[in-house]
Amino acid sequence: MSLQQSIENLGAGTRQWLADVGFAARLLWRLFQTLPYAVRRGGLVGQQIHFLGNHSLAIITVSGLFVGFVLGLQGYYTLQRYGAAEALGLLVALSLVRELGPVVTALLFAGRAGTSLTAGIGLMKAGEQLSAMEMMAIDPINRVLAPRFWGGLVAMPILAAVFSAVGIMGGWFVGVVMIGVDGGAFWSQMQGGVDVLADVGNGVVKSLVFGVTVTFVALLQGWRCQPTPEGVSRATTRTVVMASLAVLGLDFVLTAMMFSI
């Protein structure tokens, strides 16, 4: 490959990347502008909250419980070296509400709900249902994308809260019931050390950002996928990969901003 051809390929790839970024930015802005429509058609949003949230509740609950079990075990064996086993509740709560709750929930949400969103929209595109809506003067962004976008935005923080709550109960079970840590110290240390705004509030902000990110990536991949079975399958794979990487990268950025690193 000659130098001129390499430069041409680099330029074409850069131009295509900029075009994709511009399209994604315009679509995201358009979705935020659909808030009045979503409020008027609350039933559609409610259906998506049920589909995305309730159908993901089982995996979120089970995962949160076992994450809490592991945190209880690992935290106890670490803290007892320094004679601070009573602080197990604080360790478990801060680990969940600050980091593990929003991040693990977002990763599970991408694998469970994100792939469903991408596959559903991709199949609608392959079946020309979106084109049929446009022929009937129905905006598919308002009718199809907007309810799913706002449904994911609402469902994600609720699932993260459930994950953290179940994880704390799992840590309590392992630490207090199985190992024998004092229950009063477990809850009092947690109550005294967890700040509502600095800890819980930051976790809620993270879950909102992750909800927007995962839902938008899923909708974008479904909207731009090739209308073939192979195109839909590749789009669902890209959804999991891109959404997971975006969540992990944003987690570092948000943590650095929130704790002034």
Backbone as CSV, one residue per row, in Angstrom:
resi,resn,N_x,N_y,N_z,CA_x,CA_y,CA_z,C_x,C_y,C_z
1,MET,0.855,-1.192,0.000,0.000,0.000,0.000,0.891,1.242,0.000
2,SER,0.620,2.120,-0.939,1.438,3.308,-1.068,1.120,4.307,0.041
3,LEU,2.026,5.287,0.192,1.827,6.317,1.203,0.589,7.153,0.908
4,GLN,0.376,7.457,-0.368,-0.795,8.261,-0.733,-2.091,7.526,-0.408
5,GLN,-2.149,6.237,-0.691,-3.352,5.463,-0.385,-3.575,5.355,1.122
6,SER,-2.480,5.229,1.890,-2.616,5.172,3.348,-3.190,6.477,3.885
7,ILE,-2.716,7.600,3.340,-3.226,8.900,3.780,-4.695,9.056,3.399
8,GLU,-5.047,8.590,2.193,-6.441,8.667,1.763,-7.346,7.819,2.657
9,ASN,-6.881,6.613,3.013,-7.677,5.758,3.899,-7.828,6.373,5.287
10,LEU,-6.731,6.972,5.760,-6.802,7.634,7.062,-7.788,8.798,7.033
11,GLY,-7.734,9.576,5.963,-8.669,10.697,5.840,-10.110,10.236,5.730
12,ALA,-10.344,9.174,4.945,-11.709,8.656,4.810,-12.220,8.103,6.132
13,GLY,-11.354,7.388,6.853,-11.769,6.858,8.146,-12.064,7.957,9.149
14,THR,-11.232,8.998,9.145,-11.464,10.125,10.060,-12.753,10.845,9.721
15,ARG,-13.001,11.047,8.436,-14.239,11.721,8.026,-15.466,10.904,8.406
16,GLN,-15.391,9.581,8.223,-16.512,8.730,8.592,-16.735,8.743,10.096
17,TRP,-15.631,8.755,10.870,-15.757,8.790,12.326,-16.407,10.094,12.779
18,LEU,-15.992,11.197,12.182,-16.599,12.483,12.537,-18.072,12.518,12.146
19,ALA,-18.414,11.917,11.019,-19.819,11.868,10.608,-20.639,11.032,11.586
20,ASP,-20.072,9.907,12.052,-20.786,9.068,13.014,-20.971,9.796,14.346
21,VAL,-19.938,10.500,14.793,-20.042,11.245,16.048,-21.083,12.352,15.920
22,GLY,-21.076,13.050,14.778,-22.072,14.093,14.574,-23.488,13.547,14.539
23,PHE,-23.691,12.412,13.880,-25.022,11.808,13.849,-25.467,11.401,15.250
24,ALA,-24.548,10.794,16.025,-24.897,10.382,17.383,-25.243,11.586,18.250
25,ALA,-24.496,12.677,18.108,-24.777,13.872,18.906,-26.135,14.470,18.539
26,ARG,-26.456,14.508,17.255,-27.762,15.044,16.839,-28.901,14.154,17.336
27,LEU,-28.695,12.832,17.282,-29.738,11.927,17.752,-29.945,12.062,19.261
28,LEU,-28.851,12.189,20.014,-28.976,12.346,21.463,-29.712,13.634,21.806
29,TRP,-29.378,14.715,21.125,-30.068,15.983,21.358,-31.544,15.879,20.997
30,ARG,-31.823,15.169,19.927,-33.220,14.978,19.525,-33.983,14.174,20.577
31,LEU,-33.345,13.179,21.156,-34.008,12.373,22.185,-34.301,13.198,23.434
32,PHE,-33.383,14.062,23.819,-33.650,14.926,24.965,-34.801,15.890,24.675
33,GLN,-34.955,16.277,23.427,-36.043,17.181,23.060,-37.402,16.488,23.063
34,THR,-37.411,15.165,23.136,-38.684,14.434,23.136,-39.305,14.330,24.520
35,LEU,-38.740,15.006,25.512,-39.289,14.912,26.875,-40.763,15.323,26.938
36,PRO,-41.188,16.431,26.320,-42.629,16.761,26.373,-43.509,15.671,25.773
37,TYR,-43.066,15.060,24.682,-43.840,13.966,24.084,-43.900,12.778,25.035
38,ALA,-42.771,12.465,25.685,-42.754,11.338,26.609,-43.672,11.582,27.798
39,VAL,-43.759,12.828,28.248,-44.659,13.140,29.357,-46.114,12.962,28.927
40,ARG,-46.431,13.396,27.705,-47.814,13.240,27.228,-48.172,11.785,26.991
41,ARG,-47.217,10.994,26.557,-47.459,9.564,26.309,-46.806,8.732,27.408
42,GLY,-47.208,9.021,28.645,-46.604,8.329,29.777,-46.839,6.835,29.775
43,GLY,-47.934,6.394,29.150,-48.193,4.959,29.103,-47.121,4.202,28.341
44,LEU,-46.633,4.780,27.245,-45.571,4.124,26.485,-44.283,4.038,27.296
45,VAL,-43.977,5.120,28.015,-42.781,5.101,28.862,-42.936,4.083,29.980
46,GLY,-44.134,4.010,30.563,-44.369,3.039,31.619,-44.188,1.609,31.143
47,GLN,-44.623,1.321,29.925,-44.422,-0.024,29.382,-42.936,-0.354,29.245
48,GLN,-42.148,0.637,28.831,-40.715,0.403,28.682,-40.022,0.275,30.036
49,ILE,-40.478,1.034,31.029,-39.915,0.886,32.370,-40.174,-0.527,32.888
50,HIS,-41.366,-1.025,32.635,-41.680,-2.406,33.050,-40.837,-3.406,32.279
51,PHE,-40.702,-3.201,30.972,-39.944,-4.142,30.147,-38.470,-4.133,30.520
52,LEU,-37.893,-2.940,30.670,-36.463,-2.846,30.943,-36.137,-3.093,32.405
53,GLY,-36.982,-2.606,33.304,-36.684,-2.704,34.724,-37.151,-3.999,35.348
54,ASN,-38.426,-4.317,35.185,-38.966,-5.499,35.842,-38.348,-6.782,35.296
55,HIS,-38.105,-6.829,34.005,-37.510,-8.023,33.418,-36.026,-8.167,33.754
56,SER,-35.391,-7.092,34.212,-33.989,-7.155,34.634,-33.851,-7.314,36.135
57,LEU,-34.967,-7.323,36.855,-34.909,-7.311,38.314,-34.305,-8.591,38.879
58,ALA,-34.590,-9.730,38.255,-34.096,-11.002,38.799,-32.576,-11.059,38.782
59,ILE,-31.972,-10.741,37.635,-30.510,-10.828,37.546,-29.851,-9.762,38.410
60,ILE,-30.484,-8.591,38.545,-29.937,-7.547,39.395,-29.972,-7.977,40.858
61,THR,-31.083,-8.551,41.283,-31.225,-8.964,42.681,-30.250,-10.082,43.039
62,VAL,-30.191,-11.106,42.215,-29.290,-12.229,42.500,-27.835,-11.772,42.483
63,SER,-27.476,-10.957,41.505,-26.099,-10.466,41.427,-25.757,-9.598,42.631
64,GLY,-26.674,-8.705,43.014,-26.420,-7.865,44.175,-26.238,-8.671,45.445
65,LEU,-27.036,-9.741,45.600,-26.925,-10.571,46.791,-25.557,-11.235,46.880
66,PHE,-25.088,-11.799,45.782,-23.802,-12.495,45.832,-22.633,-11.515,45.908
67,VAL,-22.778,-10.345,45.304,-21.741,-9.322,45.483,-21.657,-8.900,46.937
68,GLY,-22.813,-8.766,47.597,-22.808,-8.458,49.026,-22.162,-9.557,49.846
69,PHE,-22.426,-10.825,49.495,-21.778,-11.942,50.185,-20.253,-11.832,50.087
70,VAL,-19.775,-11.589,48.876,-18.325,-11.517,48.667,-17.731,-10.328,49.399
71,LEU,-18.408,-9.183,49.353,-17.907,-8.013,50.071,-17.849,-8.273,51.573
72,GLY,-18.863,-8.961,52.101,-18.850,-9.270,53.525,-17.671,-10.143,53.916
73,LEU,-17.410,-11.166,53.118,-16.286,-12.055,53.420,-14.943,-11.355,53.271
74,GLN,-14.723,-10.741,52.104,-13.445,-10.093,51.852,-13.212,-8.918,52.795
75,GLY,-14.272,-8.149,53.053,-14.125,-7.012,53.949,-13.794,-7.440,55.371
76,TYR,-14.436,-8.487,55.839,-14.162,-8.936,57.214,-12.722,-9.415,57.353
77,TYR,-12.253,-10.244,56.439,-10.904,-10.786,56.562,-9.838,-9.710,56.376
78,THR,-10.180,-8.624,55.726,-9.242,-7.506,55.612,-9.269,-6.625,56.854
79,LEU,-10.462,-6.297,57.331,-10.584,-5.383,58.470,-10.128,-6.006,59.778
80,GLN,-10.289,-7.313,59.920,-9.918,-7.930,61.197,-8.411,-7.868,61.440
81,ARG,-7.628,-7.718,60.409,-6.180,-7.568,60.585,-5.845,-6.300,61.362
82,TYR,-6.695,-5.290,61.247,-6.451,-4.013,61.903,-7.393,-3.789,63.082
83,GLY,-8.094,-4.830,63.487,-8.999,-4.713,64.609,-10.188,-3.819,64.342
84,ALA,-10.640,-3.744,63.091,-11.736,-2.846,62.718,-12.877,-3.615,62.070
85,ALA,-13.135,-4.825,62.557,-14.200,-5.627,61.958,-15.570,-4.987,62.118
86,GLU,-15.738,-4.123,63.147,-17.030,-3.456,63.336,-17.355,-2.481,62.213
87,ALA,-16.346,-2.076,61.458,-16.566,-1.155,60.337,-16.957,-1.879,59.060
88,LEU,-17.310,-3.154,59.164,-17.673,-3.912,57.970,-18.890,-3.317,57.275
89,GLY,-19.872,-2.900,58.040,-21.064,-2.301,57.436,-20.734,-1.053,56.635
90,LEU,-19.846,-0.214,57.159,-19.446,0.991,56.432,-18.726,0.637,55.142
91,LEU,-17.841,-0.354,55.198,-17.111,-0.772,54.003,-18.061,-1.292,52.937
92,VAL,-18.981,-2.146,53.335,-19.921,-2.721,52.369,-20.798,-1.635,51.759
93,ALA,-21.331,-0.738,52.597,-22.234,0.296,52.099,-21.528,1.254,51.154
94,LEU,-20.350,1.734,51.531,-19.636,2.677,50.663,-19.223,2.026,49.350
95,SER,-18.786,0.780,49.410,-18.396,0.091,48.172,-19.570,-0.035,47.215
96,LEU,-20.754,-0.283,47.750,-21.922,-0.492,46.901,-22.507,0.815,46.397
97,VAL,-22.769,1.765,47.282,-23.468,2.979,46.846,-22.577,3.872,46.010
98,ARG,-21.274,3.842,46.235,-20.374,4.689,45.459,-20.010,4.083,44.107
99,GLU,-19.643,2.809,44.097,-19.046,2.228,42.899,-19.797,1.007,42.373
100,LEU,-19.797,-0.055,43.162,-20.261,-1.334,42.635,-21.727,-1.304,42.251
101,GLY,-22.554,-0.620,43.016,-23.970,-0.572,42.685,-24.224,-0.007,41.304
102,PRO,-23.820,1.256,41.039,-24.060,1.820,39.704,-23.313,1.098,38.593
103,VAL,-22.053,0.730,38.819,-21.237,0.177,37.731,-21.705,-1.231,37.353
104,VAL,-21.824,-2.117,38.335,-22.224,-3.495,38.023,-23.647,-3.519,37.477
105,THR,-24.523,-2.690,38.027,-25.886,-2.627,37.496,-25.879,-2.185,36.043
106,ALA,-25.062,-1.187,35.712,-25.000,-0.712,34.326,-24.472,-1.795,33.394
107,LEU,-23.471,-2.546,33.835,-22.942,-3.631,32.996,-23.986,-4.719,32.783
108,LEU,-24.694,-5.080,33.851,-25.761,-6.074,33.701,-26.910,-5.526,32.866
109,PHE,-27.204,-4.252,33.036,-28.268,-3.618,32.262,-27.923,-3.610,30.776
110,ALA,-26.651,-3.383,30.465,-26.227,-3.410,29.062,-26.381,-4.799,28.470
111,GLY,-26.039,-5.825,29.245,-26.144,-7.183,28.727,-27.565,-7.693,28.626
112,ARG,-28.436,-7.262,29.542,-29.811,-7.755,29.538,-30.754,-6.850,28.738
113,ALA,-30.841,-5.590,29.122,-31.800,-4.687,28.491,-31.247,-4.050,27.220
114,GLY,-29.947,-3.709,27.219,-29.385,-3.055,26.044,-29.466,-3.908,24.799
115,THR,-29.146,-5.188,24.937,-29.229,-6.067,23.775,-30.671,-6.228,23.301
116,SER,-31.624,-6.239,24.240,-33.031,-6.344,23.848,-33.469,-5.115,23.056
117,LEU,-33.029,-3.943,23.502,-33.375,-2.719,22.774,-32.796,-2.738,21.362
118,THR,-31.520,-3.084,21.262,-30.880,-3.093,19.942,-31.525,-4.112,19.021
119,ALA,-31.753,-5.313,19.524,-32.347,-6.350,18.686,-33.770,-5.978,18.283
120,GLY,-34.538,-5.409,19.204,-35.913,-5.034,18.873,-35.986,-3.977,17.791
121,ILE,-35.180,-2.937,17.919,-35.197,-1.877,16.902,-34.605,-2.388,15.595
122,GLY,-33.562,-3.216,15.692,-32.987,-3.771,14.469,-33.970,-4.645,13.713
123,LEU,-34.754,-5.444,14.422,-35.765,-6.273,13.759,-36.880,-5.415,13.170
124,MET,-37.239,-4.332,13.858,-38.234,-3.415,13.291,-37.713,-2.771,12.010
125,LYS,-36.426,-2.464,11.997,-35.834,-1.888,10.789,-35.760,-2.924,9.675
126,ALA,-35.388,-4.150,10.029,-35.319,-5.208,9.013,-36.693,-5.527,8.452
127,GLY,-37.727,-5.449,9.288,-39.087,-5.694,8.823,-39.750,-4.488,8.205
128,GLU,-39.006,-3.400,8.031,-39.485,-2.152,7.417,-40.645,-1.526,8.189
129,GLN,-40.728,-1.805,9.472,-41.773,-1.185,10.269,-41.494,0.298,10.485
130,LEU,-40.223,0.653,10.636,-39.885,2.056,10.805,-40.198,2.850,9.533
131,SER,-39.912,2.273,8.394,-40.248,2.936,7.133,-41.753,3.075,6.969
132,ALA,-42.497,2.065,7.412,-43.960,2.146,7.338,-44.491,3.269,8.220
133,MET,-43.881,3.484,9.386,-44.297,4.591,10.249,-44.071,5.931,9.563
134,GLU,-42.925,6.072,8.909,-42.653,7.318,8.202,-43.639,7.536,7.065
135,MET,-44.034,6.462,6.389,-45.024,6.582,5.325,-46.381,7.035,5.862
136,MET,-46.692,6.701,7.118,-47.948,7.111,7.742,-47.807,8.414,8.523
137,ALA,-46.706,9.132,8.276,-46.453,10.432,8.921,-46.314,10.294,10.433
138,ILE,-45.772,9.171,10.901,-45.487,8.957,12.312,-43.979,9.006,12.498
139,ASP,-43.532,9.878,13.385,-42.095,10.012,13.626,-41.617,8.815,14.438
140,PRO,-40.778,7.945,13.875,-40.333,6.768,14.648,-39.466,7.131,15.841
141,ILE,-38.824,8.304,15.804,-38.014,8.700,16.958,-38.923,8.963,18.159
142,ASN,-40.033,9.684,17.919,-40.971,9.953,19.011,-41.700,8.682,19.451
143,ARG,-42.084,7.861,18.501,-42.926,6.705,18.819,-42.139,5.501,19.317
144,VAL,-40.918,5.309,18.785,-40.158,4.100,19.101,-38.976,4.395,20.035
145,LEU,-38.150,5.361,19.662,-36.925,5.590,20.422,-37.168,6.325,21.733
146,ALA,-38.008,7.360,21.706,-38.178,8.196,22.901,-38.701,7.417,24.111
147,PRO,-39.757,6.602,23.984,-40.212,5.860,25.179,-39.142,4.919,25.731
148,ARG,-38.377,4.306,24.858,-37.322,3.407,25.321,-36.196,4.186,25.992
149,PHE,-35.873,5.341,25.455,-34.802,6.149,26.038,-35.163,6.603,27.444
150,TRP,-36.342,7.184,27.611,-36.743,7.675,28.926,-37.064,6.530,29.871
151,GLY,-37.543,5.408,29.340,-37.755,4.247,30.187,-36.461,3.717,30.774
152,GLY,-35.422,3.645,29.948,-34.121,3.222,30.454,-33.529,4.204,31.438
153,LEU,-33.751,5.502,31.202,-33.237,6.532,32.104,-33.881,6.433,33.484
154,VAL,-35.151,6.060,33.545,-35.844,5.926,34.830,-35.510,4.589,35.495
155,ALA,-35.431,3.520,34.698,-35.245,2.185,35.266,-33.859,1.984,35.856
156,MET,-32.854,2.579,35.251,-31.475,2.326,35.680,-31.212,2.751,37.133
157,PRO,-31.562,3.968,37.573,-31.323,4.309,38.992,-32.093,3.431,39.959
158,ILE,-33.297,3.023,39.596,-34.072,2.146,40.481,-33.382,0.795,40.626
159,LEU,-32.907,0.256,39.519,-32.200,-1.025,39.582,-30.907,-0.910,40.383
160,ALA,-30.193,0.213,40.228,-28.964,0.414,41.001,-29.267,0.486,42.496
161,ALA,-30.363,1.137,42.861,-30.749,1.205,44.273,-31.103,-0.172,44.815
162,VAL,-31.809,-0.963,44.018,-32.141,-2.325,44.437,-30.871,-3.156,44.609
163,PHE,-29.952,-3.025,43.669,-28.692,-3.760,43.746,-27.947,-3.420,45.034
164,SER,-27.835,-2.127,45.345,-27.108,-1.713,46.548,-27.811,-2.189,47.812
165,ALA,-29.139,-2.073,47.848,-29.883,-2.490,49.041,-29.738,-3.988,49.281
166,VAL,-29.894,-4.777,48.216,-29.758,-6.233,48.371,-28.320,-6.603,48.727
167,GLY,-27.348,-5.901,48.151,-25.950,-6.167,48.481,-25.634,-5.878,49.930
168,ILE,-26.198,-4.797,50.476,-25.984,-4.495,51.892,-26.580,-5.591,52.769
169,MET,-27.768,-6.068,52.406,-28.363,-7.165,53.170,-27.508,-8.431,53.069
170,GLY,-26.926,-8.674,51.904,-26.033,-9.819,51.770,-24.794,-9.680,52.629
171,GLY,-24.204,-8.470,52.655,-23.055,-8.235,53.531,-23.417,-8.383,55.003
172,TRP,-24.618,-7.930,55.381,-25.068,-8.092,56.764,-25.222,-9.572,57.118
173,PHE,-25.776,-10.338,56.205,-25.994,-11.761,56.483,-24.666,-12.477,56.723
174,VAL,-23.698,-12.212,55.848,-22.405,-12.882,55.996,-21.682,-12.385,57.242
175,GLY,-21.672,-11.055,57.437,-20.895,-10.505,58.542,-21.516,-10.750,59.898
176,VAL,-22.814,-10.531,60.017,-23.465,-10.616,61.326,-23.949,-12.029,61.616
177,VAL,-24.682,-12.613,60.685,-25.297,-13.918,60.937,-24.274,-15.045,60.860
178,MET,-23.432,-15.045,59.841,-22.516,-16.173,59.645,-21.222,-16.023,60.438
179,ILE,-20.625,-14.832,60.413,-19.313,-14.663,61.057,-19.455,-14.249,62.512
180,GLY,-20.442,-13.408,62.811,-20.650,-13.022,64.204,-20.240,-11.606,64.544
181,VAL,-20.121,-10.744,63.544,-19.861,-9.327,63.818,-21.060,-8.744,64.562
182,ASP,-20.792,-7.822,65.482,-21.877,-7.209,66.243,-22.826,-6.462,65.313
183,GLY,-24.116,-6.808,65.383,-25.084,-6.196,64.486,-25.267,-4.711,64.726
184,GLY,-25.267,-4.295,65.995,-25.403,-2.874,66.289,-24.260,-2.063,65.729
185,ALA,-23.028,-2.578,65.863,-21.867,-1.881,65.303,-21.933,-1.853,63.780
186,PHE,-22.409,-2.944,63.189,-22.530,-3.002,61.718,-23.399,-1.865,61.201
187,TRP,-24.588,-1.697,61.783,-25.516,-0.678,61.282,-25.135,0.721,61.747
188,SER,-24.615,0.866,62.963,-24.266,2.207,63.447,-23.085,2.788,62.692
189,GLN,-22.089,1.964,62.396,-20.954,2.435,61.602,-21.416,2.859,60.211
190,MET,-22.318,2.093,59.646,-22.845,2.448,58.335,-23.625,3.753,58.399
191,GLN,-24.485,3.903,59.372,-25.301,5.099,59.489,-24.448,6.334,59.733
192,GLY,-23.397,6.202,60.528,-22.565,7.357,60.840,-21.585,7.718,59.742
193,GLY,-21.204,6.758,58.908,-20.164,7.023,57.924,-20.638,7.302,56.519
194,VAL,-21.874,6.945,56.186,-22.394,7.153,54.833,-23.124,8.479,54.780
195,ASP,-22.651,9.378,53.936,-23.287,10.681,53.764,-24.290,10.612,52.609
196,VAL,-25.455,11.201,52.838,-26.518,11.092,51.834,-26.124,11.792,50.539
197,LEU,-25.607,13.009,50.639,-25.277,13.761,49.432,-23.957,13.309,48.818
198,ALA,-22.933,13.179,49.644,-21.608,12.872,49.111,-21.495,11.450,48.603
199,ASP,-22.188,10.519,49.208,-22.056,9.116,48.831,-23.256,8.620,48.033
200,VAL,-24.432,8.643,48.653,-25.628,8.166,47.956,-25.949,9.054,46.758
201,GLY,-25.833,10.374,46.938,-26.127,11.283,45.831,-25.212,11.075,44.646
202,ASN,-23.924,10.881,44.909,-22.991,10.622,43.807,-23.318,9.313,43.098
203,GLY,-23.748,8.312,43.868,-24.147,7.064,43.242,-25.366,7.222,42.358
204,VAL,-26.321,8.049,42.789,-27.510,8.296,41.967,-27.130,9.022,40.677
205,VAL,-26.234,10.007,40.789,-25.788,10.724,39.589,-25.103,9.768,38.617
206,LYS,-24.260,8.899,39.148,-23.601,7.921,38.278,-24.613,7.016,37.595
207,SER,-25.594,6.550,38.330,-26.587,5.655,37.732,-27.393,6.368,36.657
208,LEU,-27.690,7.649,36.836,-28.392,8.397,35.795,-27.539,8.525,34.539
209,VAL,-26.266,8.874,34.721,-25.367,9.005,33.566,-25.209,7.668,32.860
210,PHE,-25.041,6.603,33.622,-24.903,5.276,33.015,-26.200,4.856,32.319
211,GLY,-27.340,5.232,32.890,-28.603,4.908,32.239,-28.728,5.573,30.885
212,VAL,-28.371,6.860,30.823,-28.391,7.567,29.535,-27.425,6.918,28.558
213,THR,-26.222,6.601,29.029,-25.184,6.058,28.149,-25.572,4.705,27.581
214,VAL,-25.948,3.777,28.448,-26.261,2.425,27.986,-27.482,2.428,27.084
215,THR,-28.530,3.143,27.476,-29.747,3.168,26.667,-29.492,3.818,25.317
216,PHE,-28.743,4.913,25.313,-28.483,5.598,24.035,-27.626,4.751,23.114
217,VAL,-26.595,4.100,23.646,-25.761,3.232,22.812,-26.595,2.119,22.206
218,ALA,-27.482,1.521,22.997,-28.333,0.444,22.488,-29.258,0.949,21.390
219,LEU,-29.873,2.107,21.604,-30.773,2.653,20.592,-30.016,3.063,19.334
220,LEU,-28.846,3.652,19.502,-28.064,4.070,18.337,-27.645,2.881,17.492
221,GLN,-27.179,1.815,18.129,-26.754,0.644,17.372,-27.930,-0.003,16.652
222,GLY,-29.088,-0.055,17.298,-30.259,-0.591,16.608,-30.716,0.282,15.465
223,TRP,-30.624,1.597,15.645,-31.061,2.543,14.612,-30.149,2.521,13.396
224,ARG,-28.837,2.279,13.608,-27.875,2.333,12.512,-27.485,0.960,11.982
225,CYS,-28.055,-0.123,12.493,-27.610,-1.447,12.077,-28.095,-1.778,10.668
226,GLN,-27.426,-2.720,10.058,-27.839,-3.211,8.745,-29.122,-4.041,8.908
227,PRO,-30.112,-3.845,8.036,-31.399,-4.554,8.198,-31.332,-6.006,7.735
228,THR,-30.395,-6.751,8.298,-30.243,-8.168,7.996,-30.017,-8.916,9.311
229,PRO,-30.246,-10.224,9.340,-29.964,-10.969,10.585,-28.522,-10.823,11.044
230,GLU,-27.575,-10.831,10.111,-26.177,-10.665,10.499,-25.929,-9.265,11.035
231,GLY,-26.557,-8.260,10.429,-26.385,-6.893,10.902,-26.949,-6.687,12.296
232,VAL,-28.088,-7.292,12.575,-28.684,-7.175,13.906,-27.810,-7.859,14.946
233,SER,-27.285,-9.033,14.628,-26.434,-9.750,15.585,-25.154,-8.973,15.865
234,ARG,-24.557,-8.381,14.831,-23.348,-7.584,15.058,-23.665,-6.335,15.869
235,ALA,-24.829,-5.748,15.656,-25.204,-4.552,16.410,-25.390,-4.859,17.893
236,THR,-26.007,-6.001,18.213,-26.168,-6.366,19.620,-24.818,-6.594,20.292
237,THR,-23.880,-7.195,19.563,-22.534,-7.387,20.118,-21.857,-6.050,20.363
238,ARG,-21.969,-5.128,19.398,-21.370,-3.805,19.578,-21.999,-3.077,20.764
239,THR,-23.277,-3.290,20.987,-23.939,-2.627,22.116,-23.291,-3.015,23.431
240,VAL,-23.095,-4.311,23.650,-22.505,-4.765,24.909,-21.082,-4.236,25.063
241,VAL,-20.290,-4.329,23.998,-18.889,-3.916,24.076,-18.785,-2.408,24.299
242,MET,-19.456,-1.628,23.471,-19.336,-0.181,23.553,-19.943,0.362,24.839
243,ALA,-21.091,-0.167,25.234,-21.723,0.325,26.458,-20.875,-0.021,27.684
244,SER,-20.304,-1.208,27.731,-19.474,-1.598,28.871,-18.228,-0.728,28.968
245,LEU,-17.558,-0.508,27.841,-16.372,0.348,27.855,-16.730,1.783,28.228
246,ALA,-17.859,2.278,27.721,-18.275,3.637,28.050,-18.586,3.775,29.537
247,VAL,-19.223,2.768,30.119,-19.544,2.814,31.553,-18.270,2.843,32.385
248,LEU,-17.310,1.990,32.073,-16.075,1.947,32.848,-15.273,3.241,32.691
249,GLY,-15.220,3.778,31.483,-14.515,5.032,31.291,-15.194,6.195,31.998
250,LEU,-16.507,6.283,31.883,-17.235,7.354,32.556,-17.160,7.221,34.069
251,ASP,-17.083,5.994,34.574,-16.963,5.807,36.017,-15.689,6.456,36.540
252,PHE,-14.592,6.293,35.834,-13.340,6.941,36.259,-13.471,8.457,36.197
253,VAL,-14.026,8.963,35.122,-14.147,10.423,34.983,-15.057,10.997,36.070
254,LEU,-16.197,10.369,36.297,-17.124,10.871,37.304,-16.534,10.769,38.701
255,THR,-15.841,9.671,38.995,-15.218,9.535,40.313,-14.158,10.606,40.542
256,ALA,-13.361,10.866,39.509,-12.348,11.915,39.639,-12.970,13.286,39.851
257,MET,-14.066,13.562,39.167,-14.748,14.853,39.338,-15.423,14.964,40.710
258,MET,-16.052,13.888,41.165,-16.815,13.960,42.414,-15.914,14.046,43.629
259,PHE,-14.775,13.397,43.589,-13.899,13.376,44.749,-12.651,14.237,44.547
260,SER,-12.678,15.095,43.511,-11.656,16.136,43.312,-10.246,15.577,43.257
261,ILE,-10.097,14.552,42.440,-8.747,13.996,42.275,-7.986,14.855,41.269
